[in-house]
Amino acid sequence: MRKLLLLALFLTSATIFAQGTVTGTVIDSEMDGPLPGATVMVEGTNNGTTTDFDGNFSLNVNSDSGEISISFVGYTSKTIDFNLSNGSQDFGRIVLNADAGALEEIVITSFSLAIDRKTPVAVSTIRSEEIELRLSNKEFPEILQSTPSIYVHKQGGGYGDAEVRVRGFDDENVAVMINGVPVNDMENGNVYWSNWAGLSDVTQTMQVQRGLGASKVAVPSIGGTINIVTKSTDAEEGGSVFATTGNDGYQKYGGTISTGLLDNGFAATVSVSKTTGNGFVDGTEFEGYSYFVNLAKKFNEDHELSFTAFGAPQRHGQRETSHLIQTFRASERGIKFNGDWGYLNGEVKHVQDNFYHKPQMSLNHYWDISDKMELSTALYASFGTGGGGGYEGEANLRSIDSPYRNGYLQPLNLDLVVADNIENGALGSETILYDSRNDHSWYGALSTLTTEINEDIDLLAGIDLRYYEGRHFQEVRDLLGGTYWLDEGSNENNLINVARVGDKINYHNDGLVHWEGGFLQAEYSRNDLSAFISLAASNTSYKRIDYFNYLDSDPEQETDWISFFASSIKGGANYNLNDNHNVFANIGYFERAPFFDQVFQNFENDINEDAENQKIFSAEVGYGIRSSKLRANLNVYRTHWQDKPFTQSFFDDETGESYFANILGVDALHQGIEFDFSYKPFDNLTINGMASIGDWKWDSNVEDVMIFDEEQRPLLDEGIDLFLQDIQIGGSAQNTFALGGDYEPLPGTTIRANWTYVDKLYSQFDILGVSSGADYSPWEIPSYGLLDVGLTHKFEFGGFEAILNSNVNNILDTEYVSFGFDGSASNAETASVWYGFGRTYTVGMKINF
């Protein structure tokens, strides 16, 4: 906090040279719509800004008169004189014309960013400047927490461990795409944000399309679509460097450099950064890097090529175990308590941790076939390596009163484990640390052909091809003083598995996935009416190879391909009533193939013959208003989800056996209303807010659910019935509210505050436990509100533009539960929880050159 105080005193005493403000809206001449991301600069200086998603800009200037230049890649730049009157000047509409000789931004059209007052979907867009100024040391997806129907929590609180839920649907039901390339895991649909922790440095636009969305690829998103568009190759030579510090040892620094557009039509941009810290939660130290490279070349008027590569290798400690509220209150560390780490030889040792590197590379080609036809194609590849740690053996390291701790609720003393392993001598280690690996290779191709049928109708067709190979195994990480580990897991090819560091234990299998998808879409746009209809189909095929449970000579070691065909249809229309008001509606029905683990039961090659596609029906209507001072949106949605499958596994401590159940035919209903607005009563004040009210419930009971043991034998003589009808869906706040504002008391200095409120947040519960027929409701986590504040100051530094930026998150240090697992009595005393973070802060500086 002392650093923040010094910064505030500095800014208060700083001499301000700015004289006034120029504003305007940059318009695309071809679309007659806003041009987001255009650069606006004061000629002869480094003072500039970019337009927001509606093409608007506001720029502080240091003199009463001068020139501003407006530029955008692929458009002819424009220079305009300004002469301030009463300290300001509004240019109104500034139209930029396309430049056929310029280097156009290479992006594949299939990622389909929604266009305001044209695309009929509910959408929220966050630009790069907002991410840069507001994100601070939060997780990347937390920048979305002030948008309607989105709930983000950090799980245990490790670096990159955040989870996003949209309209009550978890991340496996939300499509995430980076530059049009889908990144949800091909086997289970999950998104691991730690793999993309460095994306915040290079994101140009982050857009959330709730509901059906505008994506043209055959991605069946139930809750919505998150489109992340990285920065393209900069058209101008230059770059930036930055450094940030914060609470709990947080340090981040990096830079970007661009060649600018060279005479031969080539341009390159490179960004790198490093992030380290101790973590707000005990035992969650982290170290992460990020890199981004974009190379672009315009060969002629018809062909352009762009290559992009980025990645974020990282390693961080985790808090994997949730605890009772009374446990956190009893600990001297309070909400920072973490039982999943300790000390070994006097140094921090993580029992639970995560390490991963998933570089992604794409080669994009744009072909202007004719005046009415164009083809965009992307070939991409991704190679993931890493996993997460854990322990196995005689020592009970998970218990909060384990004898291997230095005391009740204290960190683990792993030297005691080493002593036991050494004493065990020739019998090997009693307890070890292992890594659960999930390496994979992923290749894909996306191609979209667009043709103009006439002035009003465009026809688009595309293909989406993917091949994925996941390699899953556990390996010994640390023998903790012993000489070997006797693996008693099922390994038919090595019945006496004497494992040492690096050897595989417990399981080793591959998951292979083929995906073939295609779509056909017609778009209509004339005057104030725009509409679309889209058809899509996909074929998902799975194969499993098990090297542990089957002999290499056993033909059942490798399954046949198991395929699922799914289709979808969606459509919508937007009508602009006048220059200020518009209405839209969309409707759609689609199917989605079951996930890998729902097809292959009990982690073996046994095929679930009852696995079937999920069916989803969704509809939405919306209204928007746009004026010089106010923009607002109102949406009402309803999504009915049928035949959601669960494959639930559990371990019985008394018998020492594992069991599983296939739960089919579960329905859910998600419906609600969303409102968001931005109001600018004065040139130096902007007020933003949102409210979303949801009603998300399970919508069916399930009969005759069979539970099986490891040998596929029924545990009971008959199935059990699950009474899920009308039970609230847990894990995501059904009601969320936000109110915030940006105020510029002096030119170049901005103060901001944002308050968010979470309500109607239910804990997760065990579906198999709802079988008594008695009324049941999961524990409702107490509502909470959080206040974040920030301060930004722009000034000249040695002839360069400099930005000082500071943020304090949860400034009131509110104590709150962000996620819970229901307990036996469905109340606060029996639930196990994760607490959200207390007060955190960052202070940083960036210099543009």
N, C-alpha and C positions, 0 to 999 in steps of 0.2 A: 504493500500500500504506500510505502514511503516513495517509491519510484513514481507512482501515479501522482502524488502530491507535488513532487518536484516538477513533473511534466505540466501539471495544471498551472503552477506558478509561472513557469516559463512562458506558457501560452498567454497567460493573462498580461504579462509584461511585454510581450512581443510587439514590435512596431509593425503595423499593418499598412501595406502600400496599396492594396486594391482600391479602385475607385468606384466600381459598379459591376453590373451583371448584364450579359447578353443571353437571350433565350431564343428558341426556335424549334421547329419540327422538320426533320430531314425526311424527304419523300422519295420513293423509288418511282422513276418515271414510267416504267413498264407496268408495274402492278398498281400504281396510284395508291400505294399504301406506305406505311412507315418503314424506315430503313434502320433497324437496330444495329448497334455496334459501329456506326460511322464515327470517324475521328474528327473532332473540332479543335483547332489550334489557333492561338493568337500568333500571327505571322512574326517571325524573328525572335520568338521566345520558345521555351519549353512548357509553357502554360497551355494546358488542353484538357479535354474530357472526351467521353464517348456518349453516343445517344443511347437511351434506354430502349426497352422492347417496343415502345410506341413511337420511337424515332425522336423523342424529346431530348433537349439538352439545356443545361443552365451552366454558364461559364463566367467566373469572376475575372475581370480585366483590371489592369493596373493604370489605365489612362482613359481619358474621356473619348479618344478617337483612335482609330487604327484599322487593322484588317484581321479578319478571321478566315481560315481556310477549312473547307469541309471535304473530306476524302473517304473513300471506301474502296476496298479491293474490287476491281472489275468495273469501276465507275469513273467518269471524268470528274476530276476535282474541281471545286468552285471556290473562288475567293471573293469576299464581300466586305465592303467598308462599313465600319460602325461609328456612330456619333451618339454618345449617350445624352439622353434627356432626362433630367431628374434622377440620374444614377442608373438608368437601365434602358435597354432597347430590345424589343421583341421583333424578330424577323418573320414570324409566322411560318408559312410553308417554304422550305428550301428544296427544290427539286434537283436530284442528281440523275444524269443520263448514263446509261450503260456504255462502257468503252470496250469495243470489240478488240482493241489492241492491247488491253491490259491483262495482267495475270489474274484470272478469276479464282475465287476461293474454291478449293476442291473439297466438296462434301458429297456423299452419296445421298440421293434424294430420298432414299427409303427411310431415313430416320424421321422425317415428317414432323418438323416443328409446326405447332398450330399457329395460325395467323389470326390476329385479333379481328373480330367482327366479320370473320369469314369461315373459319373452321368451327363446326358445331360441336365443341367439346368443352368441358370444364377444365380450365388450365390455370396454372400459376407459373410464373417465369422469374428466375433469379439470375441477374447478370453478374459478370466477373467482378465488377467494382464492389457490389454488395457483398459477395463472398469474401473478397480481400479485406474489407473493412470490418465486417461483422463476425466472421467465423471464429476469430481468436484461436484458443486452443481446444475448441470443441471438436467433436467428430464431424467429418465431412457432411453426412446427411442431416446433421442437426441444423443446418442452415434452412431446412424446410419446416422447422417446428412452428413457424408463424403462418403457415398456409393451412387452408381448411382441410379437415378430416385426415390429418397426418399426425401420427404419434411416433416419436423417436425416443428410444431409451438405450442406455449404454450396456445393457446386461450387467455383467459383473464389474465393469468399469475399466477393462483393459484397453490399450491403445488400438483403435480400429474395430472394437467389438460391438459397435452400435447395430441396432436393428430398426428397420423402418416398417411401419404398417400404414396402409392407405385404405381408408373407409373400413377399417376393421380387418383387413386381409394382411397376413404376414408376408414376408419378402418372397417366399416361394410362389406367391400369387400376384406379385407385382413385377412387371417386366422392366428390367434395367438395361439400357443400351448406351454404349459409348461410341459416338460418331456413327450411329446406326447399327453397330455390331452388338448383338445380345450377349450378356455376360452372366446371366443366371446359370447356376450349375446344371449341366446337362443331365445329371442323374437325379438330383433332388430339388432342383429349382431354387436353391438358396443363393443369397448374395453375401459374400464375405467382404465387408467394406475395408477390412485391414489390407486386402489386396490392392485397394485403390486409394489408400490414405494420402498419397501425394497428388491426387487429381485436383485438389482444391487450388493448387498453384497454377494450373494450366487450363482450368475450365473457363470457357468463354460464355457459355449459357447453360443453365440447368433448368429444365422445364418439366413440370409434373402435369401429366394429363390424367385426371381422375376419371375412372369409368372406362368406357370402350377405347377412348384415345384415338389419335389420328395416325398411328403407326401403320404402315402399309405392309411390313413384313408379316409373315404368318406366325406372330407371337400372340398366344392366347392369354392376355393379361386380364385377370378378374378384377383386382382392385384398381389398377391403373398402370401407367407407364411413366418411368423416369428417364428422360432423354438428357444425356450429358454430352455437350459438344465442346471439344477441346479447342484451344486457340489454333488458328491456322497460321500459315507462314505470313509474317508481317511484311507489309508492302514497303515500309520505310526502315532504313538502317537505324540501329539503336539497341537499347536494352535497359536493364534495371538490375539493381542489387538490393537485398533487404536483409534485415536481422531483427529477431523478435526474442524477448525473454518473458518469463512468466513464473507463476507459482510452482512449487515442488520441482525446481530445477529445470523447468521447461526452457529449451533453447531451440531456435530454428533460424536457419540462414540459407541463402541461395541467390540465384540470379538467372537472368535471361539475356540472350544476345541474338540479334538478327542481322543478316547481311543486307536486308532490303532487296528490292527487285533490281536485279542486275540487267545490263543491256542485252544479255543473251536469253532473257526470260527465265532465269533461275533465281530461286530465293531459298533461304534456309533459316530456321529458328531452332535454338537449343535452350532448354531450361533444366536446371539441376537444383536440388535442395537437400538439406539434412535436418532431421528433427530428433532430439533426445530429451529425456526427462525421467524423473523418478516415479511419476504417476500420482494422482490424487489419492488413489487407494493404495494401501501398503502392498509391497511386493509386486507392483505392476510397472517396474522400470521398462523403458522402451528405447529403441534406436531404429530409426527409419530413414530411408533415402527415397528420392524420387528423381526420375529423369524423363525428359520429353524431347523428341527430335522430330521436326517436320521439314521435309524437302519437297519442293514443288518445281515443276518445269512446264512451261507453255511451249509446245512444239510449233503449233500454227493455230489458225483460227478455229480449227475443228477438234484438235486433240490436246488434252492436258493430263498430266500425271502428277500424283502426289503420294509420298511415302511418309507414314507416321509410325513412330515406335515410342512406347512409354511403359514405365513400370515403377514399382514401389517396393523394393525388398525391405523387410522389417522383421524384428523380433521383439516380443513383449511378454512380460509376465501377465498372468490372468488370475481373476477371482472366479473360479469355476463353481464354487459351492455357495449356495444361498443359505441363509441362517434365520433362526427365529429373531423377532424384534428384540426380545429380552437378551439375546446373545450379544447383539450390537451394543445395547445399553449397558451390559455388564463389562464390556471390554473398555480398557483405558483408551483405546484408539477410536472408540465410537463408531461412526458410520464408515470410517476408513479401515475397519478391521477386515483382515483377509487371512483365512487359515490355510491357504494353499501355497505357502512358501516358508522358507526358513534359512538357516545358515549351515554352511559346510566349510570347515577349515577357516572360519572367520569371515567368509564371503557369502553374499546373498546367493541363494540357490532356489530357483523356481521349480516347484513340483508340477504345477500347471503353467504351461506357457504356449505360445504360438509363434511360429516362424514360417514365412512364406515369401515367395517371389513369383509373380505371374506376369512376365512381360507380354505385351500384346503388340503385334505389328500388322499393319494393313497397307495395301497398295491400291490406290483408287485411280480409276481411269474414267475420264469424261470425254464422250464423243458426240459432237454436234453433227448428227447425220445430215440434217437438212434444216430449213427454216421451221419445219413443223415436227421434227422428230429428233430425240436425243436419247442417249444410252449412258447410264452411269453404272460402273461395276466396281466392286471391292473384293479383293482377295485378302483373307486375314489368317493369322496363326497366333496361337497362344500356348505357352509351355509353363505349366505350374509345377513348382517343386516346394515341398515343405509339409508342415503338419502341426500337431499339437502334442504336448507332453502329458505324462501321467505317471502313476506308480502302480506296482503290483507286488504282493507278497504278504508276509506275516505281520509286519508292522502296520498298525492302524494310524495312518497319517492324516486321515480326514477328520477324525474326532477332535472336538475342541478341547477335550481334556485328555488327549493322548499322552501316554507316558514318554513319548518321544518329543514332547515340548518342554521348554524350560519352566513351564508353569501353566496354569489354567488360562486359556485364551492368549497364550504367548506364541511367537514364531516357533517353527519346528527346529529341533536340534538334530540335524542329520548326522552329526558325528556319533550319536548314540546308535543310529542304524548301522553305520560303518563298523562300530565296535562289535555289534551282534553278528554281522556278516563275517568279520574276521574270525570271531570265536567259532563260527560254524565250520570254518576250515575247509576240508576237502569235500564237504557236502554242498559247497557253493553258496551263493547269496540267498538269504531268506527274503530280501526285499530289494527291488531294483527300480530305477526310473526308465521309462520307455518313451518312444515317440510313435504316435499314430500318424503314418504318412498318407498323403493323398496327392500323389503326383499325377499329372495328366498332360495330354497333348490334344489340341483342339484346332481343327482346320475348317475353314468355311469360305463360302462365296455368296455374295449378294449382288444381284443385277436387276436394274429397273429400266424398262423401256417406256418412254413417254411420247405420245403422238397427239398432235392437235387434229381433232376431227373437223371442227369448224371454230369460229371465233368464240363460241360459248362452251364447247365440250372438249375435254381432254380425256384420253384413255391411257391408263397405265397398266402394265403387266410386269410381273417380276418373279424371280426364283430365289429361294433361300436354301442353300445346301450346307450341311454340317457333318463333320465326323469327329467323334470324341472317344478317347481311350483313357480311362481312369485306372490308376494302379494304386491299390489299397493294401497296406501291410503295416504291422507293428515291428519295430526293431529296438534292440537294447540300446539305451542311451548311456546309462551309467550303472555299473555293477555295485557301486557304493561300497568299495573295499573288498568285495568277493572276487572269486576267480572265474565263475561261470554262473549261468542261470539254467536250471533244469525246466525246460518248457513242457508243461503237461497238457498244453492245448492239443487240439485234434490236428495232427500233421501226419497223414497217412504215408507220406513219402519219407518221413524221418521220425519214426516212433520214439526214439530216444534223442531228443533235440537238446544237445548241450550247447547253449547259446552264449556267445560272448558279444562284446560291444559291436554293434553294426549288424548282428545276425537277426533274421526275421523270427518272430514269435507270434503265437496265438492265431493269426490269420494272414492270408496272402491271396488276394483275388483281383481280377481285372473286371471292369465294367465297360462295355463297348456300346456306343450309341450312334445310330445313323438317323439323320433328320433330312427329309426332303419336303420342302414347302413351296407353295406358289400362291400368287394372288392376282386378281383382276379387278381393277377399280375404274369407275367412270366418275368424272367430276364435271359439274355444271356451274358456270358462273356468268351471270348477266345482270347488269345494273345492281340492284340491291339484294338479289337472291343468289345464294351459293348452296350447292347440295352435292352429295356423293352417295354412291352405293358400292360396296366392296364385297367380293367373294374370295375366300381363302381356303386352302386345304393343306394338310400336312400328313406325312407318314412317319411315325416314330418307331424305330426298331431297336430292341435291346438284346445283348448277348452277355452272358456271364461265364468267366473262366475261374475255377477255384483250384489253387495249387496246394491247399492244405487238407481239405476234406475229402479229396479224391486222389487216387493213384494216378501217376502220369500215364499209365497204361489204360486207365478207365475211360471209355468213350464218354461217360457222363461228366467228366471233368470240364468239358466245354458244352454249353447248351446251343441249341439252334437259335436263330434269330426269331424273336417274338415281336410282332408288329401290331401297331394300333393306328388306324386311319381316323383322322378328325377333320371336321370342316367348320366353317363359320360364315356368317353373313351379317353385315352391319350397314347402316346407312344413317344419314342425318342431313339437316338443312339449317341454314342460318338466313334470317331475313332482317335487313337493316331498315327499320321503320322510318328513320330519318337520319340526320347526321349525328344524333345523340343517342338514339335508342335502337337496340337490336334484340331479337329473340332467336332461340335455337332449340332444336330437339334432336335426339339420336335414339336409336334402338338397335339391338343386336342379339344374336343367338350364336353361341359357339360351343364346341366340345374341346376337351383337352385330354390327352393320353395320361394314364396313371404314371406315377414316378417309378424309378427303377426298383426301389425297395418294396413297392406295392405289387410288383410283378414276381420278384424272387423272394420267397418267404424264408424267414428265420436265418438269414445270412447264409443260405445254401442255394443249390441249383434247383430247388423245388419250385415249380412254376405255379403261380396262383391262377387257377383256371377261371376264377370269378372276377378277376380284375377287369374293369371296364372304364370307358371314358367318362369323365365328369361332364355335366351339362350346365351351362350358365346362360341365363336370360337377363338382359340389362336394358333399362330405359331411363331417359333423363330429359328434362326440359330446363331451359335457362333463360335469363334476361340480363342484359347489360346496358349500362348508361355511361356515356363518355361526354365530358364537357371540358372547358379550359381549366376548371378547378377540381372537378370530381370525376372519378371513374369507380364504378361499382359493378358487382356481379352477384346474381342470385340463382342458385341451382337447386333442383329437387331430383333425387335419384332413387332407383329401386333396383336391386340386384338379387336374383333368386338363383341359388347354387344347389344343384341336385347331384346326388350320387357321389358325394365327396368320400373317398376311401381313406381309411386309417389302417396302418399296420403297426400295432402297438406291441412293443416288447417290454417285459419286466422281469426282475430277478427276485426270487423268494429267498430271503435270508435264512429262513428256518430249514428249507429243504436243500438249499444250495443249487437249485435248478432254475433254468431260464424258461420262460413261457412267452407265447405270443398269441395275438388274436387278429384276425382280419375283420374289420368293421366296415361293412358296405352299406350303401343306401342312405347315408346321412345327408340331410338337406339343411341349408341355412338361408336366412333372409336378412339382407343388409339394405336399409333404407334410411334416408335422412335429408336434411336441408343444409345448404352451405351459403354463406354470405361473406364477401370481402369487399373492401373499399380502400381508396387512396384519395385524400382530400388535401388541396393546397390552398388554404385561405389567404396566404401571403406568399410572396416570392421566396422568402427565406424560411418558410415553415411547411412541412409536409406531415400529415397525420395518416397513419395506416391502421387498419384493423380487420378482424375477421371473426366470424362465429360459425361453428358447425355443430349441429345437433343430430346425433345418430340413434338408431334403434336397431341393434344387431343381435339376433337371437338364432339359436338352433331351431329348425323348423320341422323336425320329424322325430319319432321314436324308432328304435331299431330292434327287431326281434331275432331271437335264436342266434346270438353271437357265440361261436365256438372258440374255446381256448385250447391251445395245443402245447405239448411239451416239445423238447428238442428233437424227439424222434417222430414228430408229426402225429402223435397220438392224442386224442381228445383228453383233456384233463377232467372233464365232467361228463356225465352220461347224456346231458342235454345242454343246449345253448342257453345263454342268459339274455334277458331283455334289458335294453338301455332306454331310460325315460328322459330323453333330451329335449322334448318339445318345450319351447318357450323359455329355455334357460339362456341367460345372457352370455354372449361370447366374450371371453376374457382376453387379456393381453394387450388391449389397445383402448385408449380413452375414447369413449363414444361422444362426449361433449368436450370441445376445446374452444377457447376464446383467446384473442390477442388484441392488444392495442399498443401502438407505438408512434414515435414521431422523430423527425430530424429537424433541428433548428440551427440556423446559421446566424449567430449573433454578430459576427464580424466576417467580412469576405475572406474565404479560405479556411475558416474555422467552423466545424460542425459538431454540435452536441446531439446525441441520440439516446433514446431510451425505448425499451420494448418489454412489455409485460405479457406473459402467457399464463393461461389458467387451464387446468386439467380437471375434468370431472367425469363421473360415471366410468371409472376404471376398475374393471373386475380382474381378479386373479385367475390364472390358468388353473384348470382342474383336470383330474384324471377321468376320462370318459368312461372307462371300464368300471369306475366306482359309482356311477349313477345307475344302479340296477335294483334299488330297493322299491322303487315306485313311490317313495315319500317325496314331498315337496323339497326341492333343493335349489339353493341359490349360492353361487360362489361368493367368497368374501369380497366386498367392495372396498377397494383401497381408498383411504381418505383423499379428498380433493386437495389440490395445492396450486399456488401461484408463484411464478418466478419473475424477477425483475432484473434485466440486463441493461447496462448503460455503457456508453462509449464516447470518445472524443477524438476528432481528427483535425489536424492542422496542416495546411499546405503552404510551402514557402520556397523561396529560391535559396540554393545552397551551392556556393562556388560556381554559379552559372548553370546549375542543373535544378530541375524541379525535385523537391523533396517532400515527403509525406510522413508526418508523425502520427501514429495511430495507437490508441489504447482502448481496452475493453475491460469491464468488470462484469463477470457473469454471476447470477444469483447474488447480487450485491447485498441483499438482506440476510444471506446465509440461511435460507429456509431449509429446514430438515424435512425430507419427504421420501416416501417409498415410490420408486419408479416402476417396479415390477414385482409380482408376487406369485407364489404357487400355493394353491388352496390347501389347508390342513384338515385334520379330522373333524373339527368343529366349525369349519368355515367362518373363522373369526381372526382377529388380529393376533391372538395368543398362540394359535396353532399354525398360522401361515409361515412359510419360509420366504424371505424377501431379499431383494437387492435395493439398497438406498441409492438415490441419485447424488450427484456431486454437491458439495457446499460451495462457498464463495471461491472463485478462481479469477485470475487476471492475466493480461498480457500487455506489454508495451513494446512497440516496434517502430522501425524507421525504414523507409524505402526511398531510393534515389533513382530517378529516371535519367538516362543519358541518350 
